[in-house]
Amino acid sequence: MKKTNWLAAACLSALLASCQCNEQKCCDESKYPNAVIESIMERRSIRKYQDRIVPRETLQLLAECGVNAPNAMNKQRWQVRIVDNAAYIDGITDVYKKHNPKAAADANFKNMFRNAPAVIFVASNGEGMTEIDCGLLGQNIMLAAQSMGLGTCCLGSATAFMNSNTDAAPYVQQLELPEGYKLLYAIAVGYPDEQPDAKPRDLTKIKFVD
Ligand SMILES: Cc1cc2nc3c(=O)[nH]c(=O)nc-3n(C[C@H](O)[C@H](O)[C@H](O)COP(=O)(O)O)c2cc1C
């Protein structure tokens, strides 16, 4: 099977597995018309994770779902770095704690990536529509994760800290981004240990134009 076909099949089977159904339908058909819509509507930002590692094959699949996102002229102006190394996560968190002692004082604080065991960093090169490309990439990752029973949290503050603090520079260097690329945001990934309610959405922002 071609690699792209394999990836599509894996994504689809993950979606189907998440709702234990035979066709591309979801469990509660009265609520959602299919599994994709269920993943979109049920995804929430997760800030509490189980103490359980995410297999590398799963993280790789999530990243491959990410780079299959639409992107301007298929220029793929993004870089993706997956970190599941506890020494890296704890090390940069120690730097963060030094500069943000209040955040670290929270009894639930485990690390600066909302306590997740793995982080996917997304970097952009500032050219063209790279930020839109990177945003779409991230949403693919987060929805694929949701479909596989994983939780995620999009993080702008963690990378803002890493970009601006000189003590964090060695950790940014370890990501080996090519010349011109800068961290845009990160995605915390792990098995969720909470089920937050959806925050309200303002549907008046949607209007048909007749
Ligand atoms: C660009 C961006 C940056 C974000 N940065 C953070 C962050 O630094 N820390 C955090 O806890 N959540 C962060 N979030 C998550 C949002 O707070 C969250 O998506 C929003 O409150 C809606 O909640 P929901 O994702 O559960 O639907 C970010 C989301 C986006 C899209």
py3Dmol code that shows the C-alpha trace and the ligand (Angstrom):
import py3Dmol

protein = """\
ATOM      1  CA  MET A   1       0.000   0.000   0.000  1.00  0.00           C
ATOM      2  CA  LYS A   2       1.318   3.472  -0.873  1.00  0.00           C
ATOM      3  CA  LYS A   3       2.427   5.426   2.217  1.00  0.00           C
ATOM      4  CA  THR A   4      -0.183   8.117   1.691  1.00  0.00           C
ATOM      5  CA  ASN A   5      -2.894   5.449   1.366  1.00  0.00           C
ATOM      6  CA  TRP A   6      -1.615   3.809   4.522  1.00  0.00           C
ATOM      7  CA  LEU A   7      -1.760   7.107   6.352  1.00  0.00           C
ATOM      8  CA  ALA A   8      -5.285   7.828   5.170  1.00  0.00           C
ATOM      9  CA  ALA A   9      -6.360   4.316   6.164  1.00  0.00           C
ATOM     10  CA  ALA A  10      -4.734   4.691   9.583  1.00  0.00           C
ATOM     11  CA  CYS A  11      -6.440   8.050  10.168  1.00  0.00           C
ATOM     12  CA  LEU A  12      -9.787   6.635   9.115  1.00  0.00           C
ATOM     13  CA  SER A  13      -9.428   3.519  11.226  1.00  0.00           C
ATOM     14  CA  ALA A  14      -8.445   5.697  14.201  1.00  0.00           C
ATOM     15  CA  LEU A  15     -11.578   7.741  13.697  1.00  0.00           C
ATOM     16  CA  LEU A  16     -13.696   4.628  13.430  1.00  0.00           C
ATOM     17  CA  ALA A  17     -11.992   2.961  16.391  1.00  0.00           C
ATOM     18  CA  SER A  18     -12.662   5.989  18.542  1.00  0.00           C
ATOM     19  CA  CYS A  19     -16.384   5.484  18.165  1.00  0.00           C
ATOM     20  CA  GLN A  20     -16.406   1.686  17.800  1.00  0.00           C
ATOM     21  CA  CYS A  21     -18.531   1.703  14.704  1.00  0.00           C
ATOM     22  CA  ASN A  22     -18.489  -0.162  11.407  1.00  0.00           C
ATOM     23  CA  GLU A  23     -18.985   2.674   9.005  1.00  0.00           C
ATOM     24  CA  GLN A  24     -17.954   6.294   9.208  1.00  0.00           C
ATOM     25  CA  LYS A  25     -20.650   7.017  11.719  1.00  0.00           C
ATOM     26  CA  CYS A  26     -20.387   7.904  15.361  1.00  0.00           C
ATOM     27  CA  CYS A  27     -21.880   6.219  18.400  1.00  0.00           C
ATOM     28  CA  ASP A  28     -24.483   8.819  19.133  1.00  0.00           C
ATOM     29  CA  GLU A  29     -25.964   9.439  15.703  1.00  0.00           C
ATOM     30  CA  SER A  30     -28.698  11.560  17.196  1.00  0.00           C
ATOM     31  CA  LYS A  31     -26.011  14.023  18.267  1.00  0.00           C
ATOM     32  CA  TYR A  32     -23.458  13.962  15.422  1.00  0.00           C
ATOM     33  CA  PRO A  33     -23.786  12.836  11.803  1.00  0.00           C
ATOM     34  CA  ASN A  34     -20.338  11.223  11.649  1.00  0.00           C
ATOM     35  CA  ALA A  35     -17.103  10.505  13.525  1.00  0.00           C
ATOM     36  CA  VAL A  36     -15.215  13.485  12.113  1.00  0.00           C
ATOM     37  CA  ILE A  37     -17.848  15.909  13.322  1.00  0.00           C
ATOM     38  CA  GLU A  38     -17.914  14.136  16.661  1.00  0.00           C
ATOM     39  CA  SER A  39     -14.141  14.661  17.039  1.00  0.00           C
ATOM     40  CA  ILE A  40     -14.484  18.343  16.148  1.00  0.00           C
ATOM     41  CA  MET A  41     -17.346  18.955  18.539  1.00  0.00           C
ATOM     42  CA  GLU A  42     -15.992  16.890  21.440  1.00  0.00           C
ATOM     43  CA  ARG A  43     -12.380  18.171  21.396  1.00  0.00           C
ATOM     44  CA  ARG A  44     -11.492  20.369  24.358  1.00  0.00           C
ATOM     45  CA  SER A  45      -8.182  21.743  25.580  1.00  0.00           C
ATOM     46  CA  ILE A  46      -6.751  19.316  28.130  1.00  0.00           C
ATOM     47  CA  ARG A  47      -4.570  20.555  30.959  1.00  0.00           C
ATOM     48  CA  LYS A  48      -4.456  17.431  33.127  1.00  0.00           C
ATOM     49  CA  TYR A  49      -2.926  14.213  31.776  1.00  0.00           C
ATOM     50  CA  GLN A  50      -2.565  10.617  32.911  1.00  0.00           C
ATOM     51  CA  ASP A  51       0.919   9.483  33.872  1.00  0.00           C
ATOM     52  CA  ARG A  52       1.193   7.402  30.698  1.00  0.00           C
ATOM     53  CA  ILE A  53       3.504   7.761  27.702  1.00  0.00           C
ATOM     54  CA  VAL A  54       2.196   8.236  24.173  1.00  0.00           C
ATOM     55  CA  PRO A  55       3.733   5.647  21.802  1.00  0.00           C
ATOM     56  CA  ARG A  56       6.116   7.139  19.231  1.00  0.00           C
ATOM     57  CA  GLU A  57       4.173   5.539  16.346  1.00  0.00           C
ATOM     58  CA  THR A  58       1.113   7.457  17.538  1.00  0.00           C
ATOM     59  CA  LEU A  59       3.038  10.738  17.773  1.00  0.00           C
ATOM     60  CA  GLN A  60       4.471  10.103  14.293  1.00  0.00           C
ATOM     61  CA  LEU A  61       0.975   9.438  12.917  1.00  0.00           C
ATOM     62  CA  LEU A  62      -0.311  12.658  14.493  1.00  0.00           C
ATOM     63  CA  ALA A  63       2.533  14.635  12.914  1.00  0.00           C
ATOM     64  CA  GLU A  64       1.851  13.017   9.524  1.00  0.00           C
ATOM     65  CA  CYS A  65      -1.814  13.994   9.852  1.00  0.00           C
ATOM     66  CA  GLY A  66      -0.502  17.506  10.537  1.00  0.00           C
ATOM     67  CA  VAL A  67       1.644  17.787   7.424  1.00  0.00           C
ATOM     68  CA  ASN A  68      -1.245  16.514   5.303  1.00  0.00           C
ATOM     69  CA  ALA A  69      -3.089  19.763   6.054  1.00  0.00           C
ATOM     70  CA  PRO A  70      -3.834  22.157   3.223  1.00  0.00           C
ATOM     71  CA  ASN A  71      -1.047  24.711   2.872  1.00  0.00           C
ATOM     72  CA  ALA A  72      -0.423  27.597   0.518  1.00  0.00           C
ATOM     73  CA  MET A  73       0.906  26.327  -2.839  1.00  0.00           C
ATOM     74  CA  ASN A  74       2.075  23.197  -1.027  1.00  0.00           C
ATOM     75  CA  LYS A  75       5.199  25.091   0.053  1.00  0.00           C
ATOM     76  CA  GLN A  76       4.981  23.342   3.445  1.00  0.00           C
ATOM     77  CA  ARG A  77       6.426  26.334   5.275  1.00  0.00           C
ATOM     78  CA  TRP A  78       6.522  24.607   8.623  1.00  0.00           C
ATOM     79  CA  GLN A  79       8.762  22.543  10.830  1.00  0.00           C
ATOM     80  CA  VAL A  80       7.478  20.011  13.331  1.00  0.00           C
ATOM     81  CA  ARG A  81       9.473  18.781  16.327  1.00  0.00           C
ATOM     82  CA  ILE A  82       8.166  16.033  18.584  1.00  0.00           C
ATOM     83  CA  VAL A  83       9.548  15.910  22.128  1.00  0.00           C
ATOM     84  CA  ASP A  84       8.678  13.050  24.455  1.00  0.00           C
ATOM     85  CA  ASN A  85      11.983  13.195  26.325  1.00  0.00           C
ATOM     86  CA  ALA A  86      11.280  13.795  30.013  1.00  0.00           C
ATOM     87  CA  ALA A  87      14.756  15.278  30.547  1.00  0.00           C
ATOM     88  CA  TYR A  88      14.072  17.936  27.904  1.00  0.00           C
ATOM     89  CA  ILE A  89      10.578  18.706  29.230  1.00  0.00           C
ATOM     90  CA  ASP A  90      11.750  18.855  32.852  1.00  0.00           C
ATOM     91  CA  GLY A  91      14.851  20.851  31.936  1.00  0.00           C
ATOM     92  CA  ILE A  92      13.035  23.642  30.104  1.00  0.00           C
ATOM     93  CA  THR A  93      10.376  23.569  32.825  1.00  0.00           C
ATOM     94  CA  ASP A  94      13.069  24.264  35.435  1.00  0.00           C
ATOM     95  CA  VAL A  95      14.065  27.345  33.418  1.00  0.00           C
ATOM     96  CA  TYR A  96      10.391  28.370  33.200  1.00  0.00           C
ATOM     97  CA  LYS A  97       9.915  27.869  36.956  1.00  0.00           C
ATOM     98  CA  LYS A  98      12.917  30.076  37.702  1.00  0.00           C
ATOM     99  CA  HIS A  99      11.281  32.931  35.787  1.00  0.00           C
ATOM    100  CA  ASN A 100       7.656  32.152  36.761  1.00  0.00           C
ATOM    101  CA  PRO A 101       7.793  30.983  40.386  1.00  0.00           C
ATOM    102  CA  LYS A 102       4.075  31.650  40.910  1.00  0.00           C
ATOM    103  CA  ALA A 103       2.987  29.270  38.106  1.00  0.00           C
ATOM    104  CA  ALA A 104       5.116  26.511  39.550  1.00  0.00           C
ATOM    105  CA  ALA A 105       3.606  27.013  43.015  1.00  0.00           C
ATOM    106  CA  ASP A 106       0.303  25.512  41.796  1.00  0.00           C
ATOM    107  CA  ALA A 107      -0.087  22.081  43.407  1.00  0.00           C
ATOM    108  CA  ASN A 108      -1.119  20.578  40.040  1.00  0.00           C
ATOM    109  CA  PHE A 109       1.874  21.982  38.160  1.00  0.00           C
ATOM    110  CA  LYS A 110       3.998  19.248  36.590  1.00  0.00           C
ATOM    111  CA  ASN A 111       5.483  20.987  33.586  1.00  0.00           C
ATOM    112  CA  MET A 112       5.159  24.138  31.479  1.00  0.00           C
ATOM    113  CA  PHE A 113       3.330  22.239  28.717  1.00  0.00           C
ATOM    114  CA  ARG A 114       0.146  21.969  30.737  1.00  0.00           C
ATOM    115  CA  ASN A 115       1.564  18.853  32.368  1.00  0.00           C
ATOM    116  CA  ALA A 116       1.579  16.738  29.185  1.00  0.00           C
ATOM    117  CA  PRO A 117       4.066  13.891  28.655  1.00  0.00           C
ATOM    118  CA  ALA A 118       4.727  14.898  25.033  1.00  0.00           C
ATOM    119  CA  VAL A 119       4.915  18.141  23.090  1.00  0.00           C
ATOM    120  CA  ILE A 120       4.749  18.862  19.389  1.00  0.00           C
ATOM    121  CA  PHE A 121       6.468  22.137  18.506  1.00  0.00           C
ATOM    122  CA  VAL A 122       5.375  23.960  15.352  1.00  0.00           C
ATOM    123  CA  ALA A 123       7.718  26.485  13.742  1.00  0.00           C
ATOM    124  CA  SER A 124       7.100  28.862  10.850  1.00  0.00           C
ATOM    125  CA  ASN A 125       9.436  30.846   8.626  1.00  0.00           C
ATOM    126  CA  GLY A 126       7.421  34.067   8.440  1.00  0.00           C
ATOM    127  CA  GLU A 127       6.979  33.834   4.649  1.00  0.00           C
ATOM    128  CA  GLY A 128       3.702  33.937   2.727  1.00  0.00           C
ATOM    129  CA  MET A 129       0.802  32.432   4.622  1.00  0.00           C
ATOM    130  CA  THR A 130       2.980  30.252   6.825  1.00  0.00           C
ATOM    131  CA  GLU A 131       1.044  31.065   9.994  1.00  0.00           C
ATOM    132  CA  ILE A 132      -2.227  29.928   8.414  1.00  0.00           C
ATOM    133  CA  ASP A 133      -0.494  26.778   7.158  1.00  0.00           C
ATOM    134  CA  CYS A 134       0.877  26.075  10.641  1.00  0.00           C
ATOM    135  CA  GLY A 135      -2.521  26.653  12.240  1.00  0.00           C
ATOM    136  CA  LEU A 136      -4.213  24.207   9.897  1.00  0.00           C
ATOM    137  CA  LEU A 137      -1.449  21.688  10.567  1.00  0.00           C
ATOM    138  CA  GLY A 138      -2.086  21.955  14.284  1.00  0.00           C
ATOM    139  CA  GLN A 139      -5.810  21.499  13.987  1.00  0.00           C
ATOM    140  CA  ASN A 140      -5.255  18.292  11.989  1.00  0.00           C
ATOM    141  CA  ILE A 141      -3.013  17.051  14.800  1.00  0.00           C
ATOM    142  CA  MET A 142      -5.492  17.961  17.520  1.00  0.00           C
ATOM    143  CA  LEU A 143      -8.473  16.389  15.770  1.00  0.00           C
ATOM    144  CA  ALA A 144      -6.527  13.231  14.905  1.00  0.00           C
ATOM    145  CA  ALA A 145      -5.472  13.023  18.557  1.00  0.00           C
ATOM    146  CA  GLN A 146      -9.066  13.459  19.708  1.00  0.00           C
ATOM    147  CA  SER A 147     -10.162  10.660  17.380  1.00  0.00           C
ATOM    148  CA  MET A 148      -7.593   8.347  19.009  1.00  0.00           C
ATOM    149  CA  GLY A 149      -8.635   9.081  22.591  1.00  0.00           C
ATOM    150  CA  LEU A 150      -5.774  11.496  23.201  1.00  0.00           C
ATOM    151  CA  GLY A 151      -6.016  14.977  24.661  1.00  0.00           C
ATOM    152  CA  THR A 152      -4.205  18.083  23.440  1.00  0.00           C
ATOM    153  CA  CYS A 153      -3.761  21.731  24.301  1.00  0.00           C
ATOM    154  CA  CYS A 154      -2.578  24.366  21.857  1.00  0.00           C
ATOM    155  CA  LEU A 155       0.052  26.484  23.657  1.00  0.00           C
ATOM    156  CA  GLY A 156       1.170  29.953  22.653  1.00  0.00           C
ATOM    157  CA  SER A 157       2.613  30.988  26.005  1.00  0.00           C
ATOM    158  CA  ALA A 158       5.187  28.181  26.225  1.00  0.00           C
ATOM    159  CA  THR A 159       6.806  29.052  22.896  1.00  0.00           C
ATOM    160  CA  ALA A 160       6.582  32.812  23.578  1.00  0.00           C
ATOM    161  CA  PHE A 161       8.641  32.115  26.704  1.00  0.00           C
ATOM    162  CA  MET A 162      11.107  29.923  24.820  1.00  0.00           C
ATOM    163  CA  ASN A 163      11.538  32.510  22.057  1.00  0.00           C
ATOM    164  CA  SER A 164      12.119  35.416  24.395  1.00  0.00           C
ATOM    165  CA  ASN A 165      14.145  34.048  27.290  1.00  0.00           C
ATOM    166  CA  THR A 166      17.899  33.678  26.811  1.00  0.00           C
ATOM    167  CA  ASP A 167      18.063  30.896  29.425  1.00  0.00           C
ATOM    168  CA  ALA A 168      15.685  28.900  27.184  1.00  0.00           C
ATOM    169  CA  ALA A 169      17.875  29.333  24.080  1.00  0.00           C
ATOM    170  CA  PRO A 170      19.783  26.018  24.476  1.00  0.00           C
ATOM    171  CA  TYR A 171      16.444  24.179  24.419  1.00  0.00           C
ATOM    172  CA  VAL A 172      15.353  26.006  21.269  1.00  0.00           C
ATOM    173  CA  GLN A 173      18.727  25.160  19.698  1.00  0.00           C
ATOM    174  CA  GLN A 174      18.193  21.463  20.470  1.00  0.00           C
ATOM    175  CA  LEU A 175      15.143  21.565  18.190  1.00  0.00           C
ATOM    176  CA  GLU A 176      17.535  22.229  15.276  1.00  0.00           C
ATOM    177  CA  LEU A 177      15.214  24.493  13.328  1.00  0.00           C
ATOM    178  CA  PRO A 178      16.525  25.552   9.924  1.00  0.00           C
ATOM    179  CA  GLU A 179      17.692  29.148   9.359  1.00  0.00           C
ATOM    180  CA  GLY A 180      14.735  31.559   9.348  1.00  0.00           C
ATOM    181  CA  TYR A 181      12.345  29.318  11.298  1.00  0.00           C
ATOM    182  CA  LYS A 182      10.954  30.382  14.659  1.00  0.00           C
ATOM    183  CA  LEU A 183       8.701  28.589  17.149  1.00  0.00           C
ATOM    184  CA  LEU A 184       5.081  29.606  16.587  1.00  0.00           C
ATOM    185  CA  TYR A 185       3.259  27.435  19.106  1.00  0.00           C
ATOM    186  CA  ALA A 186       3.294  24.021  20.710  1.00  0.00           C
ATOM    187  CA  ILE A 187       0.738  21.275  21.165  1.00  0.00           C
ATOM    188  CA  ALA A 188       0.659  19.370  24.439  1.00  0.00           C
ATOM    189  CA  VAL A 189      -0.266  15.714  23.855  1.00  0.00           C
ATOM    190  CA  GLY A 190      -1.204  12.958  26.266  1.00  0.00           C
ATOM    191  CA  TYR A 191      -3.944  10.737  27.605  1.00  0.00           C
ATOM    192  CA  PRO A 192      -6.512  13.024  29.222  1.00  0.00           C
ATOM    193  CA  ASP A 193      -7.179  12.956  32.942  1.00  0.00           C
ATOM    194  CA  GLU A 194     -10.046  15.414  32.821  1.00  0.00           C
ATOM    195  CA  GLN A 195     -13.145  16.048  30.711  1.00  0.00           C
ATOM    196  CA  PRO A 196     -13.679  19.796  30.655  1.00  0.00           C
ATOM    197  CA  ASP A 197     -16.991  21.201  29.522  1.00  0.00           C
ATOM    198  CA  ALA A 198     -17.067  23.124  26.261  1.00  0.00           C
ATOM    199  CA  LYS A 199     -16.545  26.835  26.689  1.00  0.00           C
ATOM    200  CA  PRO A 200     -19.466  28.753  25.205  1.00  0.00           C
ATOM    201  CA  ARG A 201     -19.230  29.745  21.537  1.00  0.00           C
ATOM    202  CA  ASP A 202     -20.899  32.867  20.167  1.00  0.00           C
ATOM    203  CA  LEU A 203     -23.024  31.637  17.280  1.00  0.00           C
ATOM    204  CA  THR A 204     -24.104  35.200  16.426  1.00  0.00           C
ATOM    205  CA  LYS A 205     -20.704  35.491  14.718  1.00  0.00           C
ATOM    206  CA  ILE A 206     -22.060  33.189  12.009  1.00  0.00           C
ATOM    207  CA  LYS A 207     -24.325  34.892   9.474  1.00  0.00           C
ATOM    208  CA  PHE A 208     -25.721  33.907   6.127  1.00  0.00           C
ATOM    209  CA  VAL A 209     -25.469  36.690   3.576  1.00  0.00           C
ATOM    210  CA  ASP A 210     -28.519  36.788   1.334  1.00  0.00           C
TER     211      ASP A 210
END
"""
ligand_1 = """\
31
LIG
C -3.133 30.229 19.313
C -3.574 29.604 20.621
C -2.802 29.771 21.748
C -3.192 29.175 22.951
N -2.369 29.289 24.042
C -2.706 28.677 25.200
C -1.811 28.715 26.313
O -0.744 29.304 26.266
N -2.185 28.074 27.444
C -3.362 27.371 27.535
O -3.626 26.792 28.574
N -4.226 27.316 26.481
C -3.924 27.949 25.321
N -4.766 27.867 24.232
C -6.034 27.100 24.335
C -7.249 28.026 24.430
O -7.285 28.623 25.701
C -8.522 27.204 24.161
O -8.461 26.633 22.882
C -9.795 28.064 24.268
O -9.962 28.553 25.572
C -11.051 27.283 23.871
O -11.200 26.140 24.680
P -11.277 24.669 24.038
O -9.988 24.446 23.268
O -11.392 23.744 25.206
O -12.467 24.610 23.142
C -4.412 28.450 23.021
C -5.172 28.283 21.859
C -4.766 28.838 20.679
C -5.580 28.605 19.427
"""
view = py3Dmol.view(width=600, height=400)
view.addModel(protein, "pdb")
view.setStyle({"model": 0}, {"cartoon": {"style": "trace"}})
view.addModel(ligand_1, "xyz")
view.setStyle({"model": 1}, {"stick": {}})
view.zoomTo()
view.show()
